[in-house]
Amino acid sequence: MIRKQEKINRKIPDRAGVDCIIAGKDGSMVPIVDVDGTRKDKRKTRSVRWKEARLALAHSKGSVDPVFGRMRQSGAVIAI
């Protein structure tokens, strides 16, 4: 189900666009903790790596209905 939601809509709509779009994008580093599941005592098997999480927001000027998106590692923006 998640994979179906991640598809990018590439079809150009038949309706007219807007004159001005206000957009912003921000990112933050998020710690990812991996645990070695082969050992019995898992307290000392943790390793931390960092990944960037990006979030984008766009809306037309004067609109109160924003569109949010997230960035994948490939650089593609996924609307959420």
MARLUM-457697 format. One record per atom (N, C-alpha, C): residue number from 1; residue in three letters; atom name; x negated, y, z negated. Coordinates in nm, 4 decimals, padded with zeros to 6 digits. Each point is the difference from the previous one (the first is absolute). Example, Ala and Ser with C-alpha at 12.3 -4.5 7.8 and 13.67 -1.06 7.14 Angstrom:
residues 2
  num  residuo  atomo         u         v         w
    1      ALA      N  -01.3190  -00.5690  -00.7800
    1      ALA     CA   00.0890   00.1190   00.0000
    1      ALA      C  -00.0900   00.1200   00.0000
    2      SER      N   00.0350   00.1050   00.0720
    2      SER     CA  -00.0820   00.1190  -00.0060
    2      SER      C   00.0770   00.1090  -00.0730
//
This chain:
residues 80
  num  residuo  atomo         u         v         w
    1      MET      N  -00.0818  -00.1194   00.0000
    1      MET     CA   00.0818   00.1194   00.0000
    1      MET      C  -00.0867   00.1266   00.0000
    2      ILE      N  -00.1097  -00.0010  -00.0734
    2      ILE     CA  -00.0868   00.1174  -00.0048
    2      ILE      C  -00.0611   00.0258   00.1367
    3      ARG      N  -00.0397  -00.1048   00.0709
    3      ARG     CA  -00.0607   00.0166   00.1327
    3      ARG      C   00.0984   00.0649   00.0970
    4      LYS      N   00.1283  -00.0306  -00.0111
    4      LYS     CA   00.1000   00.0617   00.0873
    4      LYS      C   00.0095   00.1499  -00.0259
    5      GLN      N  -00.0150   00.0424  -00.1244
    5      GLN     CA   00.0090   00.1415  -00.0355
    5      GLN      C  -00.1247   00.0766   00.0412
    6      GLU      N  -00.1123  -00.0680   00.0228
    6      GLU     CA  -00.1246   00.0666   00.0336
    6      GLU      C  -00.0145   00.0321   00.1485
    7      LYS      N   00.0932  -00.0456   00.0817
    7      LYS     CA  -00.0114   00.0252   00.1435
    7      LYS      C   00.0191   00.1491   00.0287
    8      ILE      N  -00.0837   00.0523   00.0872
    8      ILE     CA   00.0073   00.1412   00.0364
    8      ILE      C   00.1005   00.0162   00.1126
    9      ASN      N   00.0884   00.0976  -00.0151
    9      ASN     CA   00.0982   00.0287   00.1035
    9      ASN      C  -00.0671   00.0853   00.1068
   10      ARG      N  -00.0276  -00.0567   00.1159
   10      ARG     CA  -00.0704   00.0707   00.1069
   10      ARG      C   00.0956   00.0579   00.1042
   11      LYS      N   00.1289  -00.0237  -00.0144
   11      LYS     CA   00.0968   00.0493   00.0962
   11      LYS      C   00.0241   00.1497  -00.0245
   12      ILE      N  -00.0041   00.0788   00.1058
   12      ILE     CA   00.0236   00.1435  -00.0117
   12      ILE      C   00.1510   00.0228  -00.0069
   13      PRO      N   00.0490   00.0712  -00.1027
   13      PRO     CA   00.1449   00.0213  -00.0130
   13      PRO      C   00.0540   00.0900   00.1110
   14      ASP      N   00.1298  -00.0144   00.0297
   14      ASP     CA   00.0660   00.0789   00.1040
   14      ASP      C   00.0356   00.1404  -00.0472
   15      ARG      N  -00.0002   00.0230  -00.1302
   15      ARG     CA   00.0394   00.1313  -00.0532
   15      ARG      C  -00.1175   00.0976   00.0032
   16      ALA      N   00.0335   00.1277  -00.0080
   16      ALA     CA  -00.1030   00.1044   00.0023
   16      ALA      C  -00.0775   00.0010  -00.1313
   17      GLY      N  -00.1251   00.0453   00.0069
   17      GLY     CA  -00.0841   00.0078  -00.1186
   17      GLY      C   00.0207   00.1312  -00.0746
   18      VAL      N  -00.0902   00.0309  -00.0911
   18      VAL     CA   00.0063   00.1234  -00.0778
   18      VAL      C  -00.1157   00.0908   00.0410
   19      ASP      N   00.0121   00.1292  -00.0315
   19      ASP     CA  -00.1033   00.0963   00.0363
   19      ASP      C  -00.1242  -00.0115  -00.0876
   20      CYS      N   00.0189  -00.0311  -00.1278
   20      CYS     CA  -00.1118   00.0006  -00.0942
   20      CYS      C   00.0115  -00.1191  -00.0945
   21      ILE      N  -00.1097  -00.0727  -00.0180
   21      ILE     CA  -00.0058  -00.1116  -00.0953
   21      ILE      C  -00.1050   00.0339  -00.1050
   22      ILE      N   00.0374  -00.0122  -00.1255
   22      ILE     CA  -00.0916   00.0219  -00.1115
   22      ILE      C  -00.0418  -00.1378  -00.0504
   23      ALA      N  -00.1318  -00.0240  -00.0030
   23      ALA     CA  -00.0495  -00.1324  -00.0374
   23      ALA      C  -00.1198   00.0120  -00.0926
   24      GLY      N  -00.0190  -00.1027  -00.0785
   24      GLY     CA  -00.1150  -00.0060  -00.0892
   24      GLY      C  -00.0385  -00.1441  -00.0233
   25      LYS      N  -00.1283  -00.0215  -00.0308
   25      LYS     CA  -00.0492  -00.1347  -00.0263
   25      LYS      C  -00.1013   00.0086  -00.1125
   26      ASP      N   00.0034  -00.0973  -00.0893
   26      ASP     CA  -00.0931  -00.0020  -00.1116
   26      ASP      C  -00.0411  -00.1442  -00.0251
   27      GLY      N  -00.1152  -00.0159  -00.0593
   27      GLY     CA  -00.0496  -00.1333  -00.0302
   27      GLY      C  -00.0628  -00.0040  -00.1375
   28      SER      N  -00.0087  -00.1186  -00.0533
   28      SER     CA  -00.0600  -00.0196  -00.1310
   28      SER      C  -00.0648  -00.1381  -00.0015
   29      MET      N  -00.1047  -00.0149  -00.0779
   29      MET     CA  -00.0658  -00.1291  -00.0135
   29      MET      C   00.0687  -00.0802  -00.1104
   30      VAL      N   00.0329  -00.1243   00.0313
   30      VAL     CA   00.0735  -00.0869  -00.0917
   30      VAL      C  -00.0879  -00.1205  -00.0327
   31      PRO      N  -00.0165  -00.0314  -00.1297
   31      PRO     CA  -00.0816  -00.1174  -00.0337
   31      PRO      C   00.0774  -00.1297   00.0246
   32      ILE      N  -00.0651  -00.0961   00.0630
   32      ILE     CA   00.0568  -00.1322   00.0234
   32      ILE      C  -00.0846  -00.0983  -00.0816
   33      VAL      N   00.0658  -00.0763  -00.0875
   33      VAL     CA  -00.0704  -00.0935  -00.0877
   33      VAL      C   00.0178  -00.1415   00.0532
   34      ASP      N  -00.1113  -00.0678   00.0245
   34      ASP     CA   00.0006  -00.1402   00.0416
   34      ASP      C  -00.0461  -00.0852  -00.1170
   35      VAL      N   00.0649  -00.1164  -00.0170
   35      VAL     CA  -00.0355  -00.0922  -00.1082
   35      VAL      C  -00.0402  -00.1329   00.0623
   36      ASP      N  -00.1119  -00.0556  -00.0477
   36      ASP     CA  -00.0449  -00.1313   00.0453
   36      ASP      C   00.0847  -00.1060  -00.0695
   37      GLY      N   00.0868  -00.0658   00.0750
   37      GLY     CA   00.0930  -00.0971  -00.0586
   37      GLY      C  -00.0584  -00.1365  -00.0233
   38      THR      N  -00.1262  -00.0210   00.0355
   38      THR     CA  -00.0594  -00.1332  -00.0167
   38      THR      C  -00.0519  -00.0242  -00.1414
   39      ARG      N  -00.0245   00.1050  -00.0747
   39      ARG     CA  -00.0524  -00.0156  -00.1366
   39      ARG      C   00.1138  -00.0073  -00.1008
   40      LYS      N  -00.0254  -00.0691  -00.1096
   40      LYS     CA   00.1015  -00.0142  -00.1047
   40      LYS      C   00.0175   00.1317  -00.0759
   41      ASP      N  -00.1103   00.0649  -00.0364
   41      ASP     CA   00.0044   00.1277  -00.0714
   41      ASP      C  -00.0063   00.1132   00.1036
   42      LYS      N   00.1135   00.0631   00.0249
   42      LYS     CA   00.0091   00.1014   00.1056
   42      LYS      C  -00.0340   00.1407  -00.0470
   43      ARG      N  -00.0367   00.0163  -00.1271
   43      ARG     CA  -00.0278   00.1344  -00.0521
   43      ARG      C  -00.1223   00.0639   00.0635
   44      LYS      N  -00.0984  -00.0775   00.0351
   44      LYS     CA  -00.1256   00.0555   00.0520
   44      LYS      C  -00.0152  -00.0212   00.1508
   45      THR      N   00.1068  -00.0343   00.0690
   45      THR     CA  -00.0087  -00.0289   00.1433
   45      THR      C   00.0611   00.1100   00.0855
   46      ARG      N   00.0316   00.1109  -00.0585
   46      ARG     CA   00.0627   00.1084   00.0756
   46      ARG      C  -00.1036   00.0781   00.0800
   47      SER      N   00.0399   00.0361   00.1205
   47      SER     CA  -00.0808   00.0918   00.0801
   47      SER      C   00.0937   00.1074   00.0551
   48      VAL      N  -00.0498   00.1214   00.0065
   48      VAL     CA   00.0821   00.1125   00.0433
   48      VAL      C  -00.0527   00.0515   00.1326
   49      ARG      N   00.0924   00.0251   00.0920
   49      ARG     CA  -00.0339   00.0661   00.1258
   49      ARG      C   00.0986   00.1138   00.0201
   50      TRP      N  -00.0354   00.0955   00.0797
   50      TRP     CA   00.0828   00.1190   00.0188
   50      TRP      C   00.0520   00.0056   00.1427
   51      LYS      N   00.1272   00.0376   00.0132
   51      LYS     CA   00.0620   00.0184   00.1314
   51      LYS      C   00.0707   00.1346   00.0000
   52      GLU      N   00.0076   00.0600   00.1177
   52      GLU     CA   00.0683   00.1274   00.0107
   52      GLU      C   00.1469  -00.0223   00.0318
   53      ALA      N   00.0869   00.0665  -00.0753
   53      ALA     CA   00.1438  -00.0008   00.0258
   53      ALA      C   00.0367   00.1375   00.0550
   54      ARG      N   00.0674   00.0032   00.1141
   54      ARG     CA   00.0371   00.1269   00.0620
   54      ARG      C   00.1506   00.0081   00.0141
   55      LEU      N   00.0531   00.1187  -00.0230
   55      LEU     CA   00.1433   00.0248   00.0127
   55      LEU      C   00.0191   00.1265   00.0824
   56      ALA      N   00.0950  -00.0038   00.0917
   56      ALA     CA   00.0280   00.1150   00.0864
   56      ALA      C   00.1463   00.0414  -00.0172
   57      LEU      N   00.0259   00.1287   00.0207
   57      LEU     CA   00.1345   00.0560  -00.0112
   57      LEU      C   00.0191   00.0977   00.1148
   58      ALA      N   00.1168  -00.0045   00.0634
   58      ALA     CA   00.0300   00.0944   00.1081
   58      ALA      C   00.1482   00.0347  -00.0035
   59      HIS      N   00.0311   00.1256   00.0311
   59      HIS     CA   00.1395   00.0417   00.0136
   59      HIS      C   00.0051   00.1229   00.0886
   60      SER      N   00.1157   00.0220   00.0600
   60      SER     CA   00.0152   00.1184   00.0841
   60      SER      C   00.0197   00.1224  -00.0890
   61      LYS      N  -00.0375   00.1151   00.0503
   61      LYS     CA   00.0084   00.1240  -00.0775
   61      LYS      C   00.1444   00.0250  -00.0410
   62      GLY      N   00.0223   00.0221  -00.1292
   62      GLY     CA   00.1333   00.0237  -00.0530
   62      GLY      C   00.0744  -00.1263  -00.0401
   63      SER      N  -00.0543  -00.1163   00.0299
   63      SER     CA   00.0653  -00.1261  -00.0327
   63      SER      C  -00.0354  -00.0430  -00.1419
   64      VAL      N   00.0926  -00.0704  -00.0635
   64      VAL     CA  -00.0263  -00.0548  -00.1335
   64      VAL      C  -00.0060  -00.1529   00.0049
   65      ASP      N  -00.0047  -00.0560   00.1200
   65      ASP     CA  -00.0080  -00.1452   00.0177
   65      ASP      C  -00.1364  -00.0378   00.0560
   66      PRO      N  -00.1004  -00.0223  -00.0871
   66      PRO     CA  -00.1340  -00.0331   00.0495
   66      PRO      C  -00.0084  -00.1448   00.0476
   67      VAL      N  -00.0996  -00.0273   00.0811
   67      VAL     CA  -00.0327  -00.1351   00.0437
   67      VAL      C  -00.1357  -00.0332  -00.0603
   68      PHE      N  -00.0081  -00.1125  -00.0712
   68      PHE     CA  -00.1247  -00.0426  -00.0625
   68      PHE      C  -00.0630  -00.1092   00.0842
   69      GLY      N  -00.1309  -00.0103  -00.0074
   69      GLY     CA  -00.0714  -00.1059   00.0694
   69      GLY      C  -00.1238  -00.0371  -00.0782
   70      ARG      N  -00.0497  -00.1193   00.0243
   70      ARG     CA  -00.1237  -00.0439  -00.0645
   70      ARG      C  -00.0964  -00.0412   00.1089
   71      MET      N  -00.1282   00.0061  -00.0312
   71      MET     CA  -00.1028  -00.0334   00.0980
   71      MET      C  -00.0490  -00.1426  -00.0242
   72      ARG      N  -00.0170  -00.0732   00.1090
   72      ARG     CA  -00.0611  -00.1321  -00.0066
   72      ARG      C  -00.1501   00.0157   00.0231
   73      GLN      N  -00.0739  -00.1047  -00.0252
   73      GLN     CA  -00.1447   00.0039   00.0217
   73      GLN      C  -00.0335   00.0246   00.1462
   74      SER      N   00.0884  -00.0426   00.0884
   74      SER     CA  -00.0255   00.0191   00.1432
   74      SER      C   00.0191   00.1451   00.0415
   75      GLY      N   00.0604   00.0823  -00.0868
   75      GLY     CA   00.0237   00.1399   00.0312
   75      GLY      C   00.1406   00.0273   00.0484
   76      ALA      N   00.0820  -00.1018   00.0190
   76      ALA     CA   00.1369   00.0183   00.0458
   76      ALA      C   00.0863   00.0513  -00.1142
   77      VAL      N   00.0878   00.0953   00.0304
   77      VAL     CA   00.0934   00.0534  -00.0998
   77      VAL      C   00.1266  -00.0811   00.0040
   78      ILE      N   00.0438  -00.0473  -00.1157
   78      ILE     CA   00.1229  -00.0788  -00.0115
   78      ILE      C   00.1023   00.0844  -00.0732
   79      ALA      N   00.1157   00.0266   00.0611
   79      ALA     CA   00.1054   00.0778  -00.0657
   79      ALA      C   00.0653  -00.0851  -00.1079
   80      ILE      N   00.0225   00.0629  -00.1155
   80      ILE     CA   00.0662  -00.0716  -00.1097
   80      ILE      C   00.1191   00.0801  -00.0471
//
